[in-house]
Amino acid sequence: MREELNHVRPRTIHVLVCALALVAAAPASAERLPVSSRDDQADSLSNRIDAVANVVATMDARVQRIEAFLPPRPIVPPSPIYPALVSVQNAASALLATSGGIACSTQGAAAATGGDTIADDDARAEDVSGDGLVEQLDVVATVVGQANARLIGIAQIVGSNSGPSEIEAAAAVWAQAAAIFNRTVDLLANTNYTPPSPVCPAP
């Protein structure tokens, strides 16, 4: 798994094969994709990280759904959708750095704690107006940010001693974050943007 993280395509982040098991197919209609995840601190670290991956997988499915209703790409200013997409991209980038730190067995995150519960009912799913799409993207950015905050807290417990199960779970989060990041790169056509690198350093 660590070796797979070391292969990054130019301009676009290489999504790990394990993402295929998590990415949900984008629905043909504006179907709601609610999310509700409680961080059970009594659970194993790998299961807690898996819960983060599940949250991010749902957000990736939302981005896929939203993408079907967006104007032709590239999306550029002054479109109000542009800053919303940038916020999603930045949230995914931060999550790449945090999950990469765990997958590479490095201590790269500042001390913080995530919320006990991440929940959103996707209430605006059927609103595909310009304002509705912006609000949906803003929610995606917020939820991905909450997922990252939770993972940062977990990373403090893992420290620099990640075991195989924690590494595998973190790599799944990394793959989901990369999927979201790649979608925003495609929509914004900002292929020169470089996120914090989650690539494991050479031994």
C-alpha positions, 0 to 999 in steps of 0.5 A: 500500500505504501508503494502505491502511494508513491506513484503520482501521475503528473498534474493529477493525483493517482487514485488507489485501486482500493477506491473502487470498493468505496466509490459509489456510482453517481445517481442519475437524478438528484437523489439525496445522499445523507451522511451520519457518522459518530466517532466511537472512541472505544472502537479500533483506530482502523475502524475509526479511520474507516468511518472517515473513509465512508463519510468522504466516499459519500461526499465524492458521490455528491460531487459526482451528482453535482457535476452532472448539473454544472455548466460547461467546464472549465468553471472560472470567475466570475461564476459563483460556482468557482469559489465553491469548487475551490473550497471543496478542492482545498478541503480535499487537499488538507485531507490528503495531507492528513491521511497521507501522514498516517499511511506513511507512518509520519506525525504530520498533523497538529494536535486537534480533536474532531467532532463526535458526530458528522451529519448532514441530510443533503436537504438541498439535493433537489435544488439544481439552481445555481444557488442550490449547487453552490450551497451543495458544494459548500456543504461538501467542503464543510463535511470534508473539513469535519472529516479531516478534523476528526482524522487529525485527532485520530492521527495524534493517537496513531502517532508515528507507529501506524500498523498495517490496518491503520495504514490500509484504512488511511490509504482508503481515505487518501484515495477518496480525497484524491478522487474528489480532488481530481474531479475539482481539478478537471472542473476548474482546469487548474492542473498546475495546482499542487496540494500538500504531498501525501507521497511517502518519502523514500526509505 
